[in-house]
Amino acid sequence: MKRKKIAVFIIVMFAGSLPLAQAFHPNIYEPRVPMDQLEDVQEIESPFTTTPERIELGRQIYFGKGLCVTCHSKNGEGVKVPGHSPRNFTDEKWQEIRTDGELMWILKNGSAGTGMPIRVGKGITEEEGWHVIQFIRSFGPAE
Ligand code: HEC
């Protein structure tokens, strides 16, 4: 990693780990959305149908201003960091159990107690968030 990239990485790690009040679950398959909201959040669907163009827009966010690649790495498996690791997007079981609505919730709320920062509303728009979710899905099994 280049020096500038490392600096960005450290700043984002720090910003993301500030809201430590809530504990996260060490089991990666456990929902991140609070139980009282889960059912409603799971049903939220992207207003955008999946197209190669939108996946490409998502890819640009992932590698660009979204900063996702600094933690989730080029191949989606995630970099190894001290503490709780970023999600491995190539995990088929994880891809299957999470709905797009839950992924959007994470982008809007971050994951308290981990390095996963709030991104939608802080760096990327909601539309860009849906596009990056389409790109994250491309790491999973083909439909
Ligand atoms: C500073 C490091 C960091 C950055 C930058 C980052 N993430 Fe994460 N991300 C994490 C960590 C750590 C987790 C694991 C959180 C957990 O287990 O609750 C995670 C988890 C996730 C999850 C899985 C949540 C779930 O329900 O299992 C999604 C989706 C996600 N990140 C998307 C993104 C996207 C999209 C971006 C860029 C817009 C991004 N992340 C940027 C560190 C990061």
Backbone and ligand atoms as CSV (ligand in chain L), in Angstrom:
chain,resi,resn,atom,element,x,y,z
A,1,MET,N,N,0.846,-1.214,0.000
A,1,MET,CA,C,0.000,0.000,0.000
A,1,MET,C,C,0.875,1.256,0.000
A,2,LYS,N,N,0.417,2.245,-0.725
A,2,LYS,CA,C,1.155,3.505,-0.724
A,2,LYS,C,C,0.881,4.245,0.568
A,3,ARG,N,N,1.790,5.175,0.871
A,3,ARG,CA,C,1.687,5.902,2.133
A,3,ARG,C,C,0.355,6.651,2.286
A,4,LYS,N,N,-0.066,7.301,1.183
A,4,LYS,CA,C,-1.311,8.079,1.240
A,4,LYS,C,C,-2.508,7.163,1.512
A,5,LYS,N,N,-2.477,6.018,0.874
A,5,LYS,CA,C,-3.565,5.049,1.056
A,5,LYS,C,C,-3.627,4.590,2.501
A,6,ILE,N,N,-2.461,4.359,3.092
A,6,ILE,CA,C,-2.423,3.906,4.491
A,6,ILE,C,C,-3.011,4.978,5.396
A,7,ALA,N,N,-2.677,6.256,5.106
A,7,ALA,CA,C,-3.198,7.352,5.928
A,7,ALA,C,C,-4.722,7.388,5.851
A,8,VAL,N,N,-5.264,7.271,4.632
A,8,VAL,CA,C,-6.725,7.284,4.457
A,8,VAL,C,C,-7.327,6.112,5.232
A,9,PHE,N,N,-6.698,4.966,5.116
A,9,PHE,CA,C,-7.169,3.754,5.777
A,9,PHE,C,C,-7.261,3.965,7.293
A,10,ILE,N,N,-6.202,4.536,7.862
A,10,ILE,CA,C,-6.173,4.736,9.324
A,10,ILE,C,C,-7.263,5.719,9.753
A,11,ILE,N,N,-7.409,6.796,8.979
A,11,ILE,CA,C,-8.428,7.796,9.342
A,11,ILE,C,C,-9.821,7.158,9.301
A,12,VAL,N,N,-10.087,6.406,8.248
A,12,VAL,CA,C,-11.416,5.804,8.109
A,12,VAL,C,C,-11.642,4.767,9.208
A,13,MET,N,N,-10.621,3.975,9.518
A,13,MET,CA,C,-10.729,2.979,10.593
A,13,MET,C,C,-11.124,3.678,11.885
A,14,PHE,N,N,-10.448,4.795,12.144
A,14,PHE,CA,C,-10.668,5.513,13.395
A,14,PHE,C,C,-12.084,6.072,13.434
A,15,ALA,N,N,-12.472,6.735,12.346
A,15,ALA,CA,C,-13.803,7.349,12.297
A,15,ALA,C,C,-14.879,6.278,12.452
A,16,GLY,N,N,-14.644,5.133,11.845
A,16,GLY,CA,C,-15.648,4.077,11.864
A,16,GLY,C,C,-15.783,3.407,13.209
A,17,SER,N,N,-14.742,3.452,14.028
A,17,SER,CA,C,-14.815,2.727,15.291
A,17,SER,C,C,-15.237,3.632,16.444
A,18,LEU,N,N,-15.623,4.875,16.130
A,18,LEU,CA,C,-16.038,5.782,17.208
A,18,LEU,C,C,-17.318,5.347,17.940
A,19,PRO,N,N,-18.388,4.978,17.195
A,19,PRO,CA,C,-19.596,4.625,17.954
A,19,PRO,C,C,-19.497,3.219,18.544
A,20,LEU,N,N,-18.784,3.112,19.642
A,20,LEU,CA,C,-18.528,1.790,20.212
A,20,LEU,C,C,-19.604,1.345,21.206
A,21,ALA,N,N,-20.609,2.209,21.375
A,21,ALA,CA,C,-21.588,1.966,22.438
A,21,ALA,C,C,-22.259,0.598,22.317
A,22,GLN,N,N,-22.610,0.229,21.063
A,22,GLN,CA,C,-23.356,-1.002,20.865
A,22,GLN,C,C,-22.404,-2.140,20.542
A,23,ALA,N,N,-22.664,-3.304,21.081
A,23,ALA,CA,C,-21.785,-4.438,20.768
A,23,ALA,C,C,-22.220,-5.056,19.452
A,24,PHE,N,N,-21.291,-5.540,18.684
A,24,PHE,CA,C,-21.630,-6.247,17.459
A,24,PHE,C,C,-21.528,-7.736,17.774
A,25,HIS,N,N,-22.060,-8.549,16.886
A,25,HIS,CA,C,-22.017,-9.994,17.120
A,25,HIS,C,C,-20.802,-10.601,16.422
A,26,PRO,N,N,-20.008,-11.421,17.148
A,26,PRO,CA,C,-18.821,-12.012,16.510
A,26,PRO,C,C,-19.189,-12.993,15.393
A,27,ASN,N,N,-20.396,-13.570,15.441
A,27,ASN,CA,C,-20.835,-14.464,14.371
A,27,ASN,C,C,-21.260,-13.616,13.168
A,28,ILE,N,N,-20.547,-13.787,12.043
A,28,ILE,CA,C,-20.784,-12.903,10.896
A,28,ILE,C,C,-22.156,-13.107,10.256
A,29,TYR,N,N,-22.795,-14.242,10.541
A,29,TYR,CA,C,-24.096,-14.508,9.919
A,29,TYR,C,C,-25.259,-13.912,10.715
A,30,GLU,N,N,-25.002,-13.521,11.943
A,30,GLU,CA,C,-26.060,-12.896,12.744
A,30,GLU,C,C,-26.421,-11.540,12.128
A,31,PRO,N,N,-27.705,-11.201,12.076
A,31,PRO,CA,C,-28.082,-9.906,11.493
A,31,PRO,C,C,-27.407,-8.747,12.215
A,32,ARG,N,N,-27.060,-7.718,11.469
A,32,ARG,CA,C,-26.484,-6.499,12.046
A,32,ARG,C,C,-27.597,-5.489,12.370
A,33,VAL,N,N,-28.722,-5.632,11.694
A,33,VAL,CA,C,-29.847,-4.725,11.915
A,33,VAL,C,C,-30.510,-5.096,13.243
A,34,PRO,N,N,-30.818,-4.112,14.100
A,34,PRO,CA,C,-31.486,-4.423,15.364
A,34,PRO,C,C,-32.782,-5.202,15.140
A,35,MET,N,N,-33.042,-6.158,16.036
A,35,MET,CA,C,-34.180,-7.077,15.876
A,35,MET,C,C,-35.516,-6.364,15.650
A,36,ASP,N,N,-35.731,-5.234,16.329
A,36,ASP,CA,C,-37.030,-4.570,16.200
A,36,ASP,C,C,-37.226,-3.922,14.825
A,37,GLN,N,N,-36.151,-3.781,14.060
A,37,GLN,CA,C,-36.282,-3.191,12.715
A,37,GLN,C,C,-36.106,-4.231,11.611
A,38,LEU,N,N,-35.606,-5.411,12.013
A,38,LEU,CA,C,-35.117,-6.373,11.014
A,38,LEU,C,C,-36.129,-6.716,9.914
A,39,GLU,N,N,-37.346,-7.083,10.315
A,39,GLU,CA,C,-38.316,-7.518,9.315
A,39,GLU,C,C,-38.582,-6.433,8.266
A,40,ASP,N,N,-38.777,-5.199,8.742
A,40,ASP,CA,C,-39.053,-4.092,7.821
A,40,ASP,C,C,-37.863,-3.837,6.899
A,41,VAL,N,N,-36.663,-3.825,7.490
A,41,VAL,CA,C,-35.454,-3.527,6.707
A,41,VAL,C,C,-35.208,-4.609,5.659
A,42,GLN,N,N,-35.458,-5.863,6.037
A,42,GLN,CA,C,-35.202,-6.968,5.096
A,42,GLN,C,C,-36.052,-6.847,3.834
A,43,GLU,N,N,-37.222,-6.230,3.971
A,43,GLU,CA,C,-38.121,-6.140,2.820
A,43,GLU,C,C,-37.818,-4.981,1.872
A,44,ILE,N,N,-36.952,-4.080,2.297
A,44,ILE,CA,C,-36.642,-2.930,1.434
A,44,ILE,C,C,-35.864,-3.412,0.211
A,45,GLU,N,N,-36.373,-3.024,-0.949
A,45,GLU,CA,C,-35.702,-3.451,-2.183
A,45,GLU,C,C,-35.081,-2.260,-2.888
A,46,SER,N,N,-34.045,-2.536,-3.650
A,46,SER,CA,C,-33.414,-1.480,-4.427
A,46,SER,C,C,-34.385,-0.969,-5.478
A,47,PRO,N,N,-34.455,0.350,-5.662
A,47,PRO,CA,C,-35.310,0.883,-6.734
A,47,PRO,C,C,-34.672,0.687,-8.116
A,48,PHE,N,N,-33.455,0.163,-8.152
A,48,PHE,CA,C,-32.746,0.025,-9.437
A,48,PHE,C,C,-32.597,-1.442,-9.823
A,49,THR,N,N,-33.030,-1.793,-11.037
A,49,THR,CA,C,-32.797,-3.158,-11.498
A,49,THR,C,C,-31.313,-3.332,-11.794
A,50,THR,N,N,-30.833,-4.551,-11.644
A,50,THR,CA,C,-29.412,-4.819,-11.857
A,50,THR,C,C,-29.087,-4.815,-13.351
A,51,THR,N,N,-28.126,-3.998,-13.716
A,51,THR,CA,C,-27.645,-3.979,-15.099
A,51,THR,C,C,-26.117,-3.939,-15.064
A,52,PRO,N,N,-25.463,-4.368,-16.141
A,52,PRO,CA,C,-23.994,-4.309,-16.183
A,52,PRO,C,C,-23.486,-2.876,-15.981
A,53,GLU,N,N,-24.256,-1.893,-16.486
A,53,GLU,CA,C,-23.830,-0.490,-16.356
A,53,GLU,C,C,-23.819,-0.071,-14.883
A,54,ARG,N,N,-24.862,-0.487,-14.149
A,54,ARG,CA,C,-24.936,-0.093,-12.731
A,54,ARG,C,C,-23.898,-0.837,-11.894
A,55,ILE,N,N,-23.636,-2.098,-12.240
A,55,ILE,CA,C,-22.581,-2.831,-11.531
A,55,ILE,C,C,-21.249,-2.098,-11.737
A,56,GLU,N,N,-21.049,-1.612,-12.960
A,56,GLU,CA,C,-19.812,-0.885,-13.270
A,56,GLU,C,C,-19.735,0.421,-12.460
A,57,LEU,N,N,-20.874,1.130,-12.345
A,57,LEU,CA,C,-20.890,2.354,-11.527
A,57,LEU,C,C,-20.539,2.001,-10.083
A,58,GLY,N,N,-21.090,0.885,-9.599
A,58,GLY,CA,C,-20.800,0.429,-8.236
A,58,GLY,C,C,-19.329,0.087,-8.057
A,59,ARG,N,N,-18.763,-0.525,-9.081
A,59,ARG,CA,C,-17.340,-0.880,-9.027
A,59,ARG,C,C,-16.485,0.389,-8.870
A,60,GLN,N,N,-16.891,1.431,-9.598
A,60,GLN,CA,C,-16.124,2.687,-9.521
A,60,GLN,C,C,-16.210,3.304,-8.123
A,61,ILE,N,N,-17.372,3.193,-7.488
A,61,ILE,CA,C,-17.532,3.699,-6.117
A,61,ILE,C,C,-16.666,2.869,-5.155
A,62,TYR,N,N,-16.729,1.561,-5.326
A,62,TYR,CA,C,-16.002,0.628,-4.458
A,62,TYR,C,C,-14.498,0.916,-4.474
A,63,PHE,N,N,-13.966,1.124,-5.687
A,63,PHE,CA,C,-12.527,1.365,-5.817
A,63,PHE,C,C,-12.180,2.842,-5.687
A,64,GLY,N,N,-13.196,3.698,-5.726
A,64,GLY,CA,C,-12.948,5.137,-5.699
A,64,GLY,C,C,-13.393,5.776,-4.404
A,65,LYS,N,N,-14.329,6.713,-4.542
A,65,LYS,CA,C,-14.635,7.555,-3.389
A,65,LYS,C,C,-15.337,6.832,-2.236
A,66,GLY,N,N,-15.860,5.644,-2.493
A,66,GLY,CA,C,-16.476,4.879,-1.402
A,66,GLY,C,C,-15.451,4.365,-0.396
A,67,LEU,N,N,-14.213,4.240,-0.832
A,67,LEU,CA,C,-13.083,3.748,-0.027
A,67,LEU,C,C,-13.238,2.294,0.419
A,68,CYS,N,N,-14.249,1.615,-0.116
A,68,CYS,CA,C,-14.516,0.239,0.309
A,68,CYS,C,C,-13.289,-0.660,0.141
A,69,VAL,N,N,-12.564,-0.462,-0.959
A,69,VAL,CA,C,-11.447,-1.355,-1.279
A,69,VAL,C,C,-10.352,-1.339,-0.208
A,70,THR,N,N,-10.226,-0.226,0.514
A,70,THR,CA,C,-9.167,-0.156,1.534
A,70,THR,C,C,-9.377,-1.224,2.613
A,71,CYS,N,N,-10.614,-1.592,2.880
A,71,CYS,CA,C,-10.887,-2.609,3.899
A,71,CYS,C,C,-11.353,-3.938,3.282
A,72,HIS,N,N,-12.170,-3.840,2.255
A,72,HIS,CA,C,-12.768,-5.064,1.711
A,72,HIS,C,C,-11.917,-5.695,0.614
A,73,SER,N,N,-10.847,-5.035,0.219
A,73,SER,CA,C,-9.847,-5.512,-0.734
A,73,SER,C,C,-10.384,-5.703,-2.162
A,74,LYS,N,N,-9.414,-5.822,-3.078
A,74,LYS,CA,C,-9.753,-5.893,-4.509
A,74,LYS,C,C,-10.641,-7.076,-4.838
A,75,ASN,N,N,-10.367,-8.215,-4.219
A,75,ASN,CA,C,-11.136,-9.419,-4.566
A,75,ASN,C,C,-12.330,-9.640,-3.645
A,76,GLY,N,N,-12.607,-8.676,-2.757
A,76,GLY,CA,C,-13.803,-8.759,-1.916
A,76,GLY,C,C,-13.648,-9.619,-0.669
A,77,GLU,N,N,-12.488,-10.234,-0.513
A,77,GLU,CA,C,-12.316,-11.121,0.650
A,77,GLU,C,C,-12.016,-10.346,1.927
A,78,GLY,N,N,-11.577,-9.104,1.771
A,78,GLY,CA,C,-11.308,-8.271,2.946
A,78,GLY,C,C,-9.865,-8.372,3.402
A,79,VAL,N,N,-9.307,-7.237,3.840
A,79,VAL,CA,C,-7.932,-7.242,4.338
A,79,VAL,C,C,-7.941,-7.727,5.785
A,80,LYS,N,N,-6.825,-8.284,6.206
A,80,LYS,CA,C,-6.718,-8.725,7.594
A,80,LYS,C,C,-6.288,-7.529,8.437
A,81,VAL,N,N,-7.110,-7.171,9.403
A,81,VAL,CA,C,-6.777,-6.063,10.303
A,81,VAL,C,C,-6.900,-6.555,11.742
A,82,PRO,N,N,-6.203,-5.880,12.668
A,82,PRO,CA,C,-6.375,-6.272,14.065
A,82,PRO,C,C,-7.826,-6.040,14.481
A,83,GLY,N,N,-8.356,-6.885,15.313
A,83,GLY,CA,C,-9.747,-6.727,15.740
A,83,GLY,C,C,-10.682,-7.443,14.788
A,84,HIS,N,N,-11.856,-6.863,14.577
A,84,HIS,CA,C,-12.883,-7.530,13.788
A,84,HIS,C,C,-12.646,-7.327,12.295
A,85,SER,N,N,-12.562,-8.393,11.538
A,85,SER,CA,C,-12.243,-8.301,10.111
A,85,SER,C,C,-13.405,-7.762,9.296
A,86,PRO,N,N,-13.059,-7.043,8.206
A,86,PRO,CA,C,-14.103,-6.628,7.257
A,86,PRO,C,C,-14.777,-7.878,6.674
A,87,ARG,N,N,-16.009,-7.706,6.251
A,87,ARG,CA,C,-16.751,-8.862,5.701
A,87,ARG,C,C,-16.114,-9.392,4.437
A,88,ASN,N,N,-16.118,-10.729,4.321
A,88,ASN,CA,C,-15.679,-11.391,3.110
A,88,ASN,C,C,-16.887,-11.526,2.183
A,89,PHE,N,N,-16.889,-10.729,1.113
A,89,PHE,CA,C,-18.050,-10.706,0.220
A,89,PHE,C,C,-18.140,-11.952,-0.673
A,90,THR,N,N,-17.098,-12.780,-0.672
A,90,THR,CA,C,-17.169,-13.992,-1.500
A,90,THR,C,C,-17.794,-15.162,-0.721
A,91,ASP,N,N,-18.157,-14.907,0.538
A,91,ASP,CA,C,-18.779,-15.941,1.368
A,91,ASP,C,C,-20.217,-16.190,0.868
A,92,GLU,N,N,-20.433,-17.370,0.288
A,92,GLU,CA,C,-21.727,-17.654,-0.359
A,92,GLU,C,C,-22.874,-17.660,0.634
A,93,LYS,N,N,-22.622,-18.217,1.804
A,93,LYS,CA,C,-23.699,-18.299,2.803
A,93,LYS,C,C,-24.113,-16.889,3.225
A,94,TRP,N,N,-23.111,-16.036,3.429
A,94,TRP,CA,C,-23.411,-14.650,3.833
A,94,TRP,C,C,-24.211,-13.950,2.734
A,95,GLN,N,N,-23.772,-14.138,1.471
A,95,GLN,CA,C,-24.479,-13.517,0.339
A,95,GLN,C,C,-25.941,-13.942,0.323
A,96,GLU,N,N,-26.182,-15.201,0.663
A,96,GLU,CA,C,-27.531,-15.733,0.577
A,96,GLU,C,C,-28.439,-15.204,1.686
A,97,ILE,N,N,-27.913,-15.087,2.895
A,97,ILE,CA,C,-28.826,-14.740,3.995
A,97,ILE,C,C,-29.086,-13.242,4.136
A,98,ARG,N,N,-28.205,-12.388,3.583
A,98,ARG,CA,C,-28.451,-10.949,3.699
A,98,ARG,C,C,-29.274,-10.423,2.532
A,99,THR,N,N,-30.264,-9.589,2.835
A,99,THR,CA,C,-31.037,-8.955,1.758
A,99,THR,C,C,-30.373,-7.617,1.406
A,100,ASP,N,N,-30.730,-7.090,0.233
A,100,ASP,CA,C,-30.187,-5.788,-0.172
A,100,ASP,C,C,-30.566,-4.706,0.843
A,101,GLY,N,N,-31.775,-4.829,1.398
A,101,GLY,CA,C,-32.216,-3.857,2.396
A,101,GLY,C,C,-31.280,-3.818,3.601
A,102,GLU,N,N,-30.815,-4.994,4.022
A,102,GLU,CA,C,-29.895,-5.045,5.162
A,102,GLU,C,C,-28.542,-4.415,4.812
A,103,LEU,N,N,-28.098,-4.626,3.570
A,103,LEU,CA,C,-26.818,-4.040,3.163
A,103,LEU,C,C,-26.931,-2.516,3.133
A,104,MET,N,N,-28.071,-2.013,2.648
A,104,MET,CA,C,-28.262,-0.560,2.646
A,104,MET,C,C,-28.295,-0.018,4.078
A,105,TRP,N,N,-28.906,-0.770,4.981
A,105,TRP,CA,C,-28.951,-0.330,6.386
A,105,TRP,C,C,-27.524,-0.156,6.921
A,106,ILE,N,N,-26.665,-1.125,6.604
A,106,ILE,CA,C,-25.265,-1.061,7.062
A,106,ILE,C,C,-24.565,0.162,6.473
A,107,LEU,N,N,-24.832,0.433,5.188
A,107,LEU,CA,C,-24.192,1.592,4.554
A,107,LEU,C,C,-24.660,2.897,5.193
A,108,LYS,N,N,-25.892,2.900,5.712
A,108,LYS,CA,C,-26.417,4.117,6.332
A,108,LYS,C,C,-26.059,4.231,7.805
A,109,ASN,N,N,-25.824,3.099,8.455
A,109,ASN,CA,C,-25.620,3.109,9.909
A,109,ASN,C,C,-24.248,2.643,10.356
A,110,GLY,N,N,-23.485,2.036,9.449
A,110,GLY,CA,C,-22.226,1.432,9.850
A,110,GLY,C,C,-22.508,0.204,10.707
A,111,SER,N,N,-21.442,-0.398,11.260
A,111,SER,CA,C,-21.638,-1.520,12.182
A,111,SER,C,C,-20.916,-1.174,13.470
A,112,ALA,N,N,-21.709,-0.792,14.465
A,112,ALA,CA,C,-21.141,-0.306,15.725
A,112,ALA,C,C,-20.183,-1.326,16.329
A,113,GLY,N,N,-19.083,-0.834,16.849
A,113,GLY,CA,C,-18.113,-1.711,17.491
A,113,GLY,C,C,-17.137,-2.342,16.508
A,114,THR,N,N,-17.271,-1.999,15.204
A,114,THR,CA,C,-16.334,-2.497,14.187
A,114,THR,C,C,-15.831,-1.304,13.373
A,115,GLY,N,N,-14.910,-1.581,12.456
A,115,GLY,CA,C,-14.374,-0.513,11.617
A,115,GLY,C,C,-15.313,-0.088,10.502
A,116,MET,N,N,-16.455,-0.789,10.327
A,116,MET,CA,C,-17.363,-0.482,9.209
A,116,MET,C,C,-18.033,0.876,9.432
A,117,PRO,N,N,-17.632,1.870,8.615
A,117,PRO,CA,C,-18.140,3.231,8.827
A,117,PRO,C,C,-19.479,3.485,8.145
A,118,ILE,N,N,-20.173,4.544,8.556
A,118,ILE,CA,C,-21.343,5.017,7.823
A,118,ILE,C,C,-20.816,5.550,6.494
A,119,ARG,N,N,-21.414,5.126,5.367
A,119,ARG,CA,C,-20.940,5.603,4.064
A,119,ARG,C,C,-22.024,6.379,3.316
A,120,VAL,N,N,-23.269,5.873,3.333
A,120,VAL,CA,C,-24.331,6.612,2.631
A,120,VAL,C,C,-24.686,7.844,3.459
A,121,GLY,N,N,-24.594,9.008,2.798
A,121,GLY,CA,C,-24.815,10.273,3.510
A,121,GLY,C,C,-23.508,10.874,3.988
A,122,LYS,N,N,-22.453,10.073,3.972
A,122,LYS,CA,C,-21.127,10.575,4.378
A,122,LYS,C,C,-20.115,10.146,3.326
A,123,GLY,N,N,-20.194,10.717,2.162
A,123,GLY,CA,C,-19.217,10.368,1.126
A,123,GLY,C,C,-19.866,9.834,-0.131
A,124,ILE,N,N,-20.927,9.039,0.031
A,124,ILE,CA,C,-21.644,8.578,-1.157
A,124,ILE,C,C,-23.152,8.781,-0.954
A,125,THR,N,N,-23.867,8.904,-2.073
A,125,THR,CA,C,-25.318,9.123,-1.996
A,125,THR,C,C,-26.022,7.766,-1.886
A,126,GLU,N,N,-27.338,7.832,-1.618
A,126,GLU,CA,C,-28.102,6.587,-1.523
A,126,GLU,C,C,-28.084,5.839,-2.865
A,127,GLU,N,N,-28.239,6.581,-3.961
A,127,GLU,CA,C,-28.203,5.942,-5.284
A,127,GLU,C,C,-26.858,5.235,-5.509
A,128,GLU,N,N,-25.775,5.917,-5.137
A,128,GLU,CA,C,-24.451,5.294,-5.285
A,128,GLU,C,C,-24.336,4.062,-4.387
A,129,GLY,N,N,-24.997,4.127,-3.237
A,129,GLY,CA,C,-25.020,2.982,-2.321
A,129,GLY,C,C,-25.673,1.764,-2.965
A,130,TRP,N,N,-26.817,1.978,-3.635
A,130,TRP,CA,C,-27.489,0.851,-4.315
A,130,TRP,C,C,-26.595,0.287,-5.406
A,131,HIS,N,N,-25.874,1.154,-6.105
A,131,HIS,CA,C,-24.975,0.673,-7.161
A,131,HIS,C,C,-23.839,-0.162,-6.577
A,132,VAL,N,N,-23.283,0.298,-5.475
A,132,VAL,CA,C,-22.165,-0.443,-4.882
A,132,VAL,C,C,-22.667,-1.788,-4.334
A,133,ILE,N,N,-23.923,-1.848,-3.895
A,133,ILE,CA,C,-24.506,-3.121,-3.447
A,133,ILE,C,C,-24.593,-4.089,-4.637
A,134,GLN,N,N,-24.981,-3.568,-5.802
A,134,GLN,CA,C,-24.997,-4.432,-7.007
A,134,GLN,C,C,-23.603,-4.986,-7.273
A,135,PHE,N,N,-22.584,-4.149,-7.074
A,135,PHE,CA,C,-21.215,-4.625,-7.304
A,135,PHE,C,C,-20.830,-5.681,-6.261
A,136,ILE,N,N,-21.210,-5.462,-4.991
A,136,ILE,CA,C,-20.900,-6.436,-3.928
A,136,ILE,C,C,-21.538,-7.791,-4.256
A,137,ARG,N,N,-22.749,-7.744,-4.808
A,137,ARG,CA,C,-23.423,-8.996,-5.187
A,137,ARG,C,C,-22.641,-9.746,-6.258
A,138,SER,N,N,-21.856,-9.019,-7.064
A,138,SER,CA,C,-21.108,-9.688,-8.133
A,138,SER,C,C,-19.954,-10.535,-7.588
A,139,PHE,N,N,-19.631,-10.387,-6.298
A,139,PHE,CA,C,-18.625,-11.262,-5.671
A,139,PHE,C,C,-19.245,-12.604,-5.267
A,140,GLY,N,N,-20.573,-12.631,-5.221
A,140,GLY,CA,C,-21.260,-13.842,-4.764
A,140,GLY,C,C,-21.445,-14.832,-5.903
A,141,PRO,N,N,-22.139,-15.946,-5.615
A,141,PRO,CA,C,-22.371,-16.943,-6.667
A,141,PRO,C,C,-23.258,-16.355,-7.769
A,142,ALA,N,N,-23.049,-16.784,-8.993
A,142,ALA,CA,C,-23.872,-16.288,-10.108
A,142,ALA,C,C,-25.298,-16.749,-9.918
A,143,GLU,N,N,-26.248,-15.881,-10.261
A,143,GLU,CA,C,-27.658,-16.231,-10.028
A,143,GLU,C,C,-28.212,-17.078,-11.152
L,1,HEC,C1,C,-12.364,1.124,7.517
L,1,HEC,C2,C,-12.717,-0.163,7.001
L,1,HEC,C3,C,-13.964,-0.303,6.157
L,1,HEC,C4,C,-14.358,0.468,5.081
L,1,HEC,C5,C,-13.684,1.681,4.491
L,1,HEC,C6,C,-15.566,-0.132,4.587
L,1,HEC,N1,N,-15.891,-1.229,5.345
L,1,HEC,FE1,FE,-17.513,-2.415,5.110
L,1,HEC,N2,N,-16.995,-3.501,6.733
L,1,HEC,C7,C,-15.882,-3.284,7.511
L,1,HEC,C8,C,-15.908,-4.193,8.644
L,1,HEC,C9,C,-14.869,-4.284,9.735
L,1,HEC,C10,C,-17.072,-4.972,8.507
L,1,HEC,C11,C,-17.597,-6.063,9.437
L,1,HEC,C12,C,-18.686,-5.479,10.306
L,1,HEC,C13,C,-19.436,-6.483,11.120
L,1,HEC,O1,O,-19.040,-7.641,11.196
L,1,HEC,O2,O,-20.466,-6.109,11.700
L,1,HEC,C14,C,-17.725,-4.510,7.299
L,1,HEC,C15,C,-18.923,-5.022,6.848
L,1,HEC,C16,C,-19.545,-4.618,5.689
L,1,HEC,C17,C,-20.765,-5.195,5.172
L,1,HEC,C18,C,-21.488,-6.384,5.767
L,1,HEC,C19,C,-22.524,-6.066,6.783
L,1,HEC,C20,C,-23.356,-7.257,7.142
L,1,HEC,O3,O,-24.589,-7.088,7.255
L,1,HEC,O4,O,-22.847,-8.361,7.294
L,1,HEC,C21,C,-21.064,-4.524,4.019
L,1,HEC,C22,C,-22.245,-4.761,3.092
L,1,HEC,C23,C,-20.037,-3.519,3.832
L,1,HEC,N3,N,-19.134,-3.605,4.859
L,1,HEC,C24,C,-19.988,-2.678,2.750
L,1,HEC,C25,C,-19.036,-1.672,2.588
L,1,HEC,C26,C,-19.029,-0.742,1.472
L,1,HEC,C27,C,-19.994,-0.797,0.296
L,1,HEC,C28,C,-18.001,0.134,1.689
L,1,HEC,C29,C,-17.623,1.324,0.851
L,1,HEC,C30,C,-18.704,2.232,0.479
L,1,HEC,C31,C,-17.363,-0.274,2.943
L,1,HEC,N4,N,-18.013,-1.369,3.441
L,1,HEC,C32,C,-16.272,0.349,3.502
L,1,HEC,C33,C,-14.894,-2.341,7.274
L,1,HEC,C34,C,-14.942,-1.357,6.306
